[in-house]
Amino acid sequence: MRDVEIPNWLKGLPLAPEFRPTDTEFADPIAYISKIEKKASAFGICKVIPPLPKPSKKYVLANINKSLSKCPELGSDVILSDACSSSKTDNGDKGNDGEAWAVFTTRQQELGQSARRTKGSVQPQPSTVHKQVWQSGEVYTLEQFESKSKAFARSQLGMVKEVSPLLIEAMFWKAASEKP
């Protein structure tokens, strides 16, 4: 694993609150969110963990593939047969029990604010500055993206099984600050 120093500003940030509603409370999610809004808004973010059993990975992937295959945002420039070619089995059939694998394009978003120098001092740009979001042109199936994600994690983290969220966040902000 790479040596990453966790910045003091990151160590000092409070954790976002987690809320675990009961079945009764979560029967009306909007009412529940309204109920916790005041407490959660002090942090700017929160995590609501529904009182539902976690669905199987197979179920989740099947539903995501169905949703992505119906998604018009892929655009006319995405050639599904080319994007899915690496997910075909040896006999030429597509995986997923005869269904075509859904594909998606990745997107990259600029992070943070640029600082500008004025007579030797550094001043942040106004908060109204919007960073550009664009499609990278990379087209993946979920399985291809998961494979690439796991390879990246191995290259960055080695074989460490338990990695703290704080370390992951420190690595994220380090990478974001080093990006040209």
N, C-alpha and C positions, 0 to 999 in steps of 0.2 A: 504494500500500500504506500502511496506517495505520502511524504511528510507534509502535512498541512497544518499550519498554525491557525487555531480558532481565534479570530479577532475579539478583542475585549468588548466591542460594541455588540457583537453577536452573542457573546456569553451573557451580556447584561439584559438581553431582550427577554421579556416574560413569555412563557409559553401561551399559545392560544388556548382558551378554555375548550374542554370537551363536554358535550352534553349527551346524555343517554336517556332519551325519553322512554316512558313505559308504552306498552301497546295502546293503552287508553289515551295517553297524551299525544301519541303519534297518529292516532286515527284521523286527526285534522292537522296535517303538517304545517299549514299556513298559520293556524292559530298557535301552534307550538313555537314557531319561529317568532311570531309577534310577542309571545310571552318571554322569550329569552333575549329579544332584540336589545334591550337596554344594557344588560350585562355584557352581551357579546360585542356591542358596538364600541365599548371602551377599548377593545383590543383591535378592532378593525377586521377581525376574522375569527371564525370559530369552527369547530368540527362537531357535526351532529351525527351521532352513530345510531342509525335506526334499529329498532328492536326486532329486526328480521334476521332469519338465518342466512348465512353467507351462501350464495348459489355456487354450484360447481363451476370450475374453470371451463369445462366443456360447454355448459349452458351459456355462460357469459360470452365465450368466443363465438358460439353459433349465433347469438342475438346481435352481437356487434357486427359480425360478418353480414347478417341480413340487413342491418341498418345502413352499413357502409355501401352495400351493393345498390341500395335505393337512393343513395345520396347524390343529388345533382351537382354538388360542388366539385366533383372530380373534373369536370370540364371536358370539352371535346378533344383536347390535346392528349388525354390519357388513353393509351392503348391497353385495354384490359388484358388481352391475350399475351402481350409482351410482359406486362407486370406480373402476371400469374405464371409465366412459363417455368420459373424455378420452383414453383410449388406443385408441379405435375409429378405424378408417380412415374415409374419406369415404363409402364405400359401406355403412357400418353394420356391417361385419364387425369382429370383434375382431382385433387384431394377433397376432403370434407364430404365423403359419401356421394360423390357425383356432382356436388354443387360447385359453382365457380367461387374461388376465393375473392372476397372483396378487397379492394385496394384503397389506399389513401395517400395523399401527398403530405409530406412533412412541411412545417412552417417554422420560421425562425423570427423571433421578435427581439428588437433592440431593448436592452435593459438599462435602467438607471437614468441619470441625468448627466449630460456633458457639463463640464465646468469651463468657464471662459476666464481668461486672464484680463484684468483691467489695471494698468499701472502697477504691476507687481503683485496684485492681490487676486485671489481666486474667488469668483462669485458663481454660484449655481445659476443655470438658466431658469427662467420662469417655469412654473409647474405646468403652464399651458402648452409646453413643447410636446408634440406627439411624436413618438418614435415609429419608424416605418415597420410594417409587418409584411412579409412577402412569402410566397411559396418557394421552397428551395429547388423544386423540380425532382426531388427524390420520390419515387413511387414504391410503396411497400405493401405487402400483405401483412396481416397482424403477425403471422408466424415469422416472416422475414424480419420485421421490426423487433420482435421479441428476441430473436437470435442475435441481431446486431446489438441490442441493448445489453444482453448478457455478456457478449464479447467485450463491450466497452467497460462494463462493470468489472469484469475480471482484469482488464488491463489497468484500471484505475485503483481497484481495491485489493487485487490479489485474490487469495482464497479465504479471506476473512468472512466468516459467516454472520457475525453480529456487528453491524456498523451503526453507530448512533446517528439519529437524525441531525444532531448538531454538526457532526463531522461532514455529513453529506451537504448540509447547507453551507458550511464553510468552503467546501470544495466548489460548490456552485458559484458562490460570490467571488472566489479566487479566479475561476475560469472566466466569469463575466468581466472582471476587471482587467484581465490579460488580453481579452479579445480586442483586436484592432478596430 
